[in-house]
């Protein structure tokens, strides 16, 4: 799979304290139970409030994952593949 990942800086500092339950970040699962998935590491933590855009160039999936520049930011994202399932040949 080929991904284009970009972080967009919103230029704002976090206003809330981080969740102490996630001092090393969170793993975001956006796969919705899909059979075929991909997991990607994200730079963690980010500098400030912002968002990652993730685009799979193979299946066309495009997602946005927000960040707050804190230790509890996303460190990875799991995506469900949108590519059509391949039919088995008999």
ZAVEX-501715 format. One line per field, with one value per residue (C-alpha): z, x, y negated; residue in one letter. Coordinates in nm, 3 decimals. Example, Ala and Ser with C-alpha at 12.3 -4.5 7.8 and 13.67 -1.06 7.14 Angstrom:
pz <- 0.780|0.714
px <- 1.230|1.367
py <- 0.450|0.106
lummar <- A|S
END
This chain:
pz <- 0.000|-0.076|0.160|0.157|0.518|0.605|0.933|0.916|1.190|1.314|1.503|1.836|2.164|2.360|2.613|2.803|3.003|2.849|2.958|3.213|3.106|2.775|2.850|2.539|2.298|2.157|1.870|1.661|1.496|1.199|1.034|1.130|1.147|0.789|0.693|0.510|0.717|0.727|1.035|1.013|1.272|1.317|1.444|1.812|1.981|1.745|1.809|1.849|1.765|1.412|1.201|0.997|0.655|0.540|0.179|0.049|-0.313|-0.378|-0.260|-0.240|0.130|0.280|0.655|0.895|1.246|1.481|1.723|2.019|2.072|2.389|2.508|2.454|2.081|1.825|1.770|1.507|1.291|1.165|0.842|0.665|0.300|0.047|-0.243|-0.390|-0.262|-0.512|-0.626|-0.582|-0.905|-0.917
px <- 0.000|0.114|0.009|0.041|0.045|0.062|0.028|-0.146|-0.049|-0.347|-0.111|-0.294|-0.155|-0.355|-0.602|-0.680|-0.452|-0.367|-0.550|-0.316|-0.443|-0.253|0.094|0.236|-0.045|-0.339|-0.387|-0.682|-0.885|-1.086|-1.114|-1.480|-1.416|-1.288|-1.112|-0.828|-0.654|-0.339|-0.176|0.039|0.264|0.220|0.479|0.398|0.337|0.277|0.394|0.049|-0.316|-0.360|-0.465|-0.315|-0.457|-0.401|-0.468|-0.425|-0.321|-0.419|-0.781|-0.858|-0.945|-0.897|-0.920|-0.845|-0.709|-0.693|-0.409|-0.363|0.014|-0.010|0.119|-0.226|-0.224|-0.268|0.051|-0.095|-0.402|-0.558|-0.756|-0.999|-0.914|-1.172|-1.028|-1.279|-1.231|-1.063|-1.279|-1.136|-1.084|-1.185
py <- 0.000|-0.352|-0.630|-1.006|-1.130|-1.499|-1.684|-2.023|-2.269|-2.472|-2.707|-2.665|-2.538|-2.277|-2.419|-2.099|-1.874|-1.535|-1.222|-1.057|-0.713|-0.750|-0.889|-0.720|-0.811|-0.623|-0.380|-0.496|-0.218|-0.343|0.001|0.059|0.432|0.461|0.786|0.611|0.342|0.135|-0.016|-0.326|-0.488|-0.863|-1.110|-1.145|-1.378|-1.668|-2.025|-2.181|-2.134|-2.010|-1.715|-1.435|-1.368|-1.012|-0.913|-0.558|-0.587|-0.225|-0.215|-0.589|-0.599|-0.946|-1.011|-1.295|-1.234|-1.532|-1.607|-1.839|-1.849|-1.640|-1.301|-1.146|-1.227|-0.946|-0.746|-0.513|-0.467|-0.142|-0.169|0.061|0.116|-0.006|0.196|0.441|0.794|1.023|1.314|1.659|1.853|2.219
lummar <- X|X|X|X|X|X|X|X|X|X|X|X|X|X|X|X|X|X|X|X|X|X|X|X|X|X|X|X|X|X|X|X|X|X|X|X|X|X|X|X|X|X|X|X|X|X|X|X|X|X|X|X|X|X|X|X|X|X|X|X|X|X|X|X|X|X|X|X|X|X|X|X|X|X|X|X|X|X|X|X|X|X|X|X|X|X|X|X|X|X
END
